[in-house]
Amino acid sequence: MKSYKKFKKEALAKPEVKAIYESLSDEFELKAKLIELRKSAKLTQEELAKRMHTTKSSIARLESLKSNPTIATLQSYANAFGKSLRIEFV
């Protein structure tokens, strides 16, 4: 069985796969930041869901980006940690 690293390296050697992968970099970065924020606060998805008045499955979908979060949802996520949301164009 191939390791994930080897599989990824082989897949990204294909230009069409690499282009799609790179087009998703913003989504991957957002997902990582959402999870990092929750884990740094030492909260479970269930604890965060209670703070946001939602369900654990909603948090799981948000963190996996299986849904497209609205700005209001991202603001609620940030507010649950006493933070604010800032969106930038760079």
Buried (B, 14 or more C-beta within 10 A) or exposed (E): EEEEEEEEEEEBEEEEEEEEBEEEEEEEEBBEEBBEBBEEBEBEBEBBBBBBEBEBEBBEEBBEBEEEBEEEBBBBBBEBBEEEEEEEEE
